Amino acid sequence: QVQLVESGGGLVQAGGSLRLSCAASGRTVSSHGMSWFRQAPGKEREFVASINWSSPNTAYAGSVKGRFTISRDNAKNTVYLQMDSLKIEDTAVYYCAARRFSAPTMASDSTYWGQGTQVTVSS
């Protein structure tokens, strides 16, 4: 079992920045890949970014590439999502997800989920 707890969401003006955190716990967390997804009202949950524990390889959705950065702190079992140049369309509930071995890039591939954290970008 892997438990995920997100934090860091909030209200920010367009053009601003936020950093989300996902604290992972569990016996085998080091063997799991981690991802961020988001879900806006009335829309499906979509992939944002991913990172694997065993390598620095990352992946991003086209809509956030160049603005968001995913990183990890292995010592703290924590994954971060640095969000810069935020846009109104980034408004959503952001979820942390995990899967054994390789980070999920589709919601249906994710094994574990956090409770989500709200990000609201205003004009």
N, C-alpha and C positions, 0 to 999 in steps of 0.2 A: 504494500500500500504506500502511496505517496500523497501527502497532504500539501496543498498549495494555498497560500494566503497572499492576496494582492493588497497593495496600498499605494497611495500617492495621487489618486485621482482628485479632481476638483474643477473649479471654474477658472477659466483663463481667457484673456482677450486674444483675438486673432493676431497671429504673429508672435505670440508668446511661447513659453516652454513649460513642460512638465516632465517629471521623471517618475515613472511607475516602478514599483518593486514587486517581486514575487518571491516569497520565502518558501522554500521547499523543505519538507521533512519526510523521513522514512528511511528504512534500512538500505534501500537500493537506489537512492536518489541519484547517485553518481553515475549510474548506468542509463539514465533517462535523458532524452533530448527534450528541450523546452521551447515553447512557442507562445506568442501573443496572438490572440484573435480579438475581434471587436464585433459588436452588434448594435446597429442603430435601430431606432424604432421602425417597425414595419419592414425591416430588411433581414436577410439571412446573416448568420454569423460568418465573418470572413477572416481569412488569414492576414496577419500583419507582418510578423517577423519570426524567425526561428534561430536557434543556436543549439549545438550539441555540446555536452559536457566534455567529451573526449577530444574535441578538436575545436579550433576557433572559427570553423566555417559557419557563416551566417547566410540567411536568405531573407529577402524583403518583398513585400507586395509592391507592384509598380507605383501605386498611389502614394507610398510613403518613402520610397527610395530617395536617399539624399537629404531627408528631413528627420527620419527616425534612426536611432542606433540601438541595437540590442547588444547586451554584454552580460557577463556573468562574473560572480565572485565565488569560486569553488570553496574557499574556506568558510564562507557564510552560507553556502547553499542557496544563493540568491541570484535571480536573474533580473536585469533592469531593462527598461525601455525608455531611453531618452528621446523625448519628442520636442523638436524645435520647429519653428515657423509653422505653428499650428494653424489650421484652417477650420472654418465653420463645419465643413463636411467631415472633420475628424471626430465630431461629437458622437459618442457611443459609449456603451459599457464595454470595458476592456477586460478580457479574460486571459488568465495564464493557463496553459495546458501542457501536459507531459505525456510522453510515450516512451516505452522501453527502447533503448538503443538509439533510434533516430528521431529527430524532432518532427512532429506532425506538421504538415502543411495543409491539411484538410481537417475540418472539424470532426468529420466522421472517423478519422484515424486517431483521434486523441483518446487516451485512456483515462486521464485524470484532469479535473478542472478545478479552478478556484471559484470563489463566489462572485467575482467581478468587481470592478471599481469604475465609477462613473467619471467620464471626462466630458466636460461641456465647454465648448469654445464659442465665445460671443463676439459679436461685431463691434 
